């Protein structure tokens, strides 16, 4: 990998991957809709010479083609709001793939665990049957089928699947991001889902290391890859660690189906989370076997360290 372009570079995963690429000295084009956010990202990363920003719309293949400038790997980190997933996710992916096909790029698509549906084994391998029972899971499965379609003869694709994530760049981009941000700011916080049941989470900088490592190897394309987290942890323990790091103990309220439905009357995105709450009650844990056998050790920052680093960074952002 000599030159990369990150689509959706200012989002949660996009910012983390951009930072990892820059850390490795790889010339990187950060692509997004907001010049202001792209410039803020560049400043945060020290405005290095091997970082270039490109303003454009990921729904327009021509914008991506113009911005790519001899890139050989494209990281597709852009996403759509929950309430627009069924209508806009696949058109977004098709736009990215049309550009990648035109340029003959390798494509790394960041995705989640929704297509797996309900857990059918203790640890979910990449071969786990994909039998989604939710609208979003079915949309994500159709998305995967589009990405691996025979329509694309020049673009090479891999999908990397992350569990729930957190980290300094996550903020509103994940279930946990807004919880940690509120705790860091000393505000009352909400926790989406069951706080008692331990679930898998990944620290985004860890994910970025593993994703970029996969992207740099020829044999990884044309496949799904799990990006496993640091283990499992309950919501109560997350809150305890976050409050300890922040030195604050404002209340944290769990939001279940009823609470999300009520909030959803005014905030449509929140209502759309309800059908995915099964994942907070029947956690799905990703197997690390394939990654460890073919790539190497999983990068796993402890929850205590990762949450403390996240809180510290969020506090600095709020100053």
C-alpha positions in Angstrom: 0.0 0.0 0.0 1.6 3.2 -1.2 -1.2 5.7 -1.2 -4.6 5.5 0.4 -7.9 7.4 0.3 -10.3 7.3 3.3 -13.9 7.9 2.4 -15.7 9.4 5.4 -12.4 10.4 7.1 -14.0 12.6 9.7 -16.3 9.9 11.1 -15.5 7.6 14.0 -13.8 4.7 12.1 -12.5 7.0 9.3 -10.7 9.3 11.7 -9.0 6.4 13.5 -7.9 4.7 10.3 -6.7 8.0 8.9 -4.6 8.6 12.0 -3.1 5.0 11.8 -2.2 5.5 8.1 -0.5 8.8 8.9 1.4 7.2 11.8 2.7 4.6 9.4 3.9 7.2 7.0 1.5 6.3 4.2 0.4 9.1 1.9 -3.3 9.5 2.7 -6.2 11.5 1.2 -8.9 12.3 3.7 -12.2 12.5 1.8 -15.4 14.0 3.3 -18.2 16.5 2.8 -17.1 19.1 5.3 -14.0 21.1 4.6 -14.1 22.5 8.2 -14.1 19.0 9.7 -11.4 17.8 7.4 -9.2 20.8 8.3 -9.8 20.1 12.0 -8.7 16.5 11.5 -5.6 17.6 9.7 -4.7 20.0 12.5 -5.3 17.3 15.1 -2.9 15.0 13.2 -0.2 17.8 13.1 -0.9 18.8 9.4 1.7 16.3 8.1 3.0 16.6 4.5 1.7 13.1 3.7 -1.9 14.0 4.4 -4.2 15.7 1.9 -7.8 16.7 2.3 -10.4 16.3 -0.5 -14.0 17.7 -0.2 -16.6 15.7 -2.0 -19.8 13.7 -1.9 -19.4 9.9 -1.6 -22.7 9.5 -3.4 -21.0 10.9 -6.5 -18.5 8.5 -8.0 -16.9 11.2 -10.0 -16.0 13.1 -6.8 -14.2 10.0 -5.5 -12.4 9.4 -8.8 -11.1 13.0 -9.0 -9.9 12.8 -5.4 -8.2 9.5 -5.5 -5.0 10.7 -7.3 -3.2 7.4 -7.9 -4.4 5.8 -4.6 -4.1 2.0 -4.6 -6.3 1.3 -1.5 -9.6 2.9 -0.7 -11.0 2.6 2.8 -14.8 3.0 2.8 -15.7 4.3 6.2 -18.7 6.5 5.2 -22.1 5.5 6.6 -25.7 6.7 6.6 -28.1 7.4 9.6 -30.0 4.4 11.0 -33.3 5.8 9.7 -31.9 6.0 6.1 -30.1 2.7 6.0 -32.6 0.8 3.9 -32.9 3.4 1.2 -29.3 4.9 1.1 -26.7 2.3 2.2 -26.5 0.3 -1.0 -26.5 3.4 -3.3 -23.7 4.8 -1.2 -21.7 1.5 -1.6 -22.4 1.3 -5.3 -21.1 4.8 -5.8 -17.9 3.9 -4.0 -17.6 0.6 -6.0 -18.2 2.3 -9.3 -15.2 4.6 -8.6 -13.1 1.8 -7.3 -13.9 -0.3 -10.4 -13.0 2.6 -12.7 -9.7 3.0 -11.0 -8.9 -0.6 -10.3 -8.5 -0.1 -6.5 -8.4 -2.4 -3.6 -11.4 -1.6 -1.3 -11.6 -2.1 2.5 -15.2 -1.8 3.7 -15.9 -1.2 7.4 -19.0 -2.9 8.5 -20.6 -4.5 11.6 -22.2 -7.7 12.8 -25.8 -7.2 11.8 -25.8 -9.6 8.9 -25.0 -12.5 11.2 -28.4 -12.4 12.9 -28.8 -14.3 16.1 -25.7 -16.0 17.5 -25.5 -19.7 16.6 -22.1 -20.5 18.2 -20.2 -19.2 21.2 -17.7 -17.3 19.1 -18.8 -16.2 15.7 -16.3 -17.0 12.9 -16.4 -15.5 9.5 -18.2 -18.6 8.3 -21.1 -18.1 10.7 -24.4 -18.5 8.8 -25.8 -15.1 7.8 -29.5 -15.3 8.7 -30.5 -11.8 9.7 -34.0 -11.4 11.2 -34.0 -7.6 11.3 -34.5 -5.1 8.6 -31.1 -3.6 9.1 -29.5 -7.0 9.1 -31.1 -7.9 5.8 -30.0 -4.6 4.3 -26.5 -5.2 5.5 -26.5 -8.7 4.0 -27.7 -7.3 0.6 -24.9 -4.7 0.9 -22.3 -7.5 1.3 -23.8 -9.3 -1.7 -23.5 -6.1 -3.8 -19.9 -5.6 -2.7 -18.8 -9.1 -3.6 -20.9 -9.1 -6.8 -19.4 -10.3 -10.1 -20.3 -6.8 -11.4 -16.8 -5.7 -10.2 -14.0 -7.2 -12.2 -11.2 -4.7 -11.4 -11.9 -3.7 -7.8 -10.8 -6.1 -5.1 -12.9 -5.9 -1.9 -12.6 -7.1 1.7 -15.1 -6.5 4.5 -13.9 -6.0 8.0 -16.5 -6.5 10.7 -16.2 -4.6 14.0 -18.3 -5.2 17.2 -19.6 -2.1 19.1 -16.7 0.3 19.4 -15.5 3.3 21.5 -12.6 5.7 21.4 -11.7 9.4 21.2 -13.2 9.7 17.6 -16.4 7.7 18.2 -18.5 10.4 19.9 -22.0 10.1 18.3 -20.9 7.4 15.9 -21.5 4.5 18.3 -23.9 3.4 21.0 -21.2 3.9 23.6 -19.7 7.1 22.3 -22.4 9.5 23.5 -22.4 7.8 26.9 -18.7 8.4 27.4 -18.9 11.9 26.0 -21.6 12.9 28.5 -19.7 11.4 31.4 -16.5 13.3 30.3 -18.5 16.5 30.3 -20.1 15.9 33.7 -23.6 15.6 32.3 -26.3 13.0 32.9 -25.7 10.1 30.5 -27.8 7.5 28.8 -26.7 3.9 28.1 -28.4 2.1 25.3 -29.5 -1.4 26.1 -28.9 -3.8 28.9 -26.3 -2.7 31.4 -26.0 -6.1 33.2 -25.1 -8.4 30.3 -21.4 -8.3 29.3 -20.8 -7.5 25.6 -17.9 -7.2 23.2 -16.4 -3.8 22.5 -13.3 -2.7 20.6 -11.1 0.4 21.2 -11.1 2.2 17.8 -7.3 2.8 17.6 -6.8 -1.0 18.1 -9.3 -1.6 15.3 -7.5 0.8 13.0 -4.2 -1.0 13.5 -5.7 -4.3 12.6 -7.7 -3.0 9.6 -4.6 -1.2 8.1 -2.6 -4.4 8.7 -5.1 -6.4 6.7 -5.3 -3.8 4.0 -1.5 -4.0 3.5 -1.6 -7.7 2.6 -2.4 -9.1 -0.8 -4.0 -12.3 0.4 -6.7 -10.7 2.5 -9.0 -9.4 -0.3 -12.1 -11.1 -1.4 -12.9 -12.1 2.1 -14.7 -11.2 5.3 -12.5 -10.5 8.4 -13.5 -10.2 12.0 -11.9 -7.4 14.0 -12.4 -8.7 17.6 -12.4 -6.5 20.7 -10.6 -6.7 24.0 -13.1 -9.1 25.5 -16.5 -8.5 27.1 -17.6 -6.0 29.7 -20.9 -5.0 31.2 -22.4 -1.5 31.0 -22.1 -1.1 34.7 -18.4 -1.8 34.6 -18.0 0.6 31.6 -19.7 3.4 33.6 -17.7 2.6 36.7 -14.4 2.9 34.7 -15.5 6.0 32.9 -16.7 7.8 36.1 -13.4 6.8 37.8 -11.4 8.3 34.9 -13.5 11.5 34.8 -13.8 11.9 38.6 -17.5 12.5 38.2 -20.5 10.4 39.2 -23.5 11.9 37.5 -26.4 9.4 37.0 -26.4 7.1 34.0 -29.8 5.9 32.8 -30.3 2.7 30.8 -32.5 3.1 27.7 -34.6 0.1 26.8 -37.3 -0.4 24.2 -39.8 1.9 25.9 -37.3 4.7 26.5 -35.9 4.6 23.0 -39.4 4.5 21.5 -40.5 7.6 23.4 -37.3 9.5 22.5 -37.8 8.3 18.9 -41.0 10.3 18.6 -38.8 13.4 18.3 -35.5 11.8 17.2 -36.2 9.2 14.5 -32.7 7.7 14.6 -33.3 6.6 18.3 -36.5 4.7 17.4 -34.6 2.8 14.8 -32.2 1.3 17.4 -35.1 -0.7 19.0 -34.9 -3.6 16.6 -31.2 -4.1 17.3 -31.5 -4.2 21.1 -31.4 -8.1 20.9 -27.6 -7.6 20.5 -27.5 -6.1 24.0 -29.4 -9.1 25.5 -27.9 -11.9 23.4 -24.3 -10.7 22.8 -22.5 -11.8 19.7 -18.7 -12.3 20.2 -16.4 -12.4 17.2 -13.9 -15.2 16.9 -10.2 -14.0 16.6 -9.0 -17.4 15.3 -8.7 -16.4 11.6 -6.9 -13.1 12.3 -4.4 -14.7 14.8 -3.7 -17.7 12.5 -3.2 -15.7 9.3 -2.0 -12.2 10.5 -0.8 -12.3 14.1 -1.7 -11.3 17.6 -4.9 -9.3 18.1 -4.3 -5.7 19.3 -6.2 -5.4 22.5 -6.0 -2.3 24.8 -7.5 -3.1 28.2 -10.9 -1.5 29.0 -9.5 0.4 31.9 -6.8 2.0 29.8 -8.9 2.5 26.7 -11.8 4.1 28.6 -9.4 6.3 30.5 -7.7 7.5 27.3 -11.1 8.1 25.7 -12.4 10.2 28.7 -9.1 12.2 28.8 -9.4 13.0 25.1 -13.1 13.9 25.3 -12.3 16.2 28.2 -9.7 18.0 26.1 -12.1 18.3 23.2 -14.6 20.0 25.4 -12.2 22.7 26.6 
